[in-house]
Amino acid sequence: MRGNPATTESALAAQAEALDVIFREYARIAALNTDICSVQTYMRFALKAQTQCRVTIETWNGQEPRAQRPSPNPPRTSSLALARRRI
């Protein structure tokens, strides 16, 4: 798979499609549940599949996955966190 870009591209396309199907199925199951624990569990799985699908598509497009890119706006420490440090 390393030497053939066409094979790599088709594998990434298939992976993205499979992850999208997994996302939609878990989201559908979550919507049908009434138990909050089940809804949270299925949505957590769905969102993990969606995130992995995004990373796969970014890889397929030759972009660096978002988690590895430097943040344009580094997170600031909240005033609540500063207040806790003072205590």
Secondary structure, DSSP 8 states (H G I E B T S, - for coil): --S-HHHHHHHHHHHHHHHHHHHHHHHHHHHH---HHHHHHHHHHHHHHHHHHHHHHHHHTT---GGGS--SS-----HHHHHHHH-
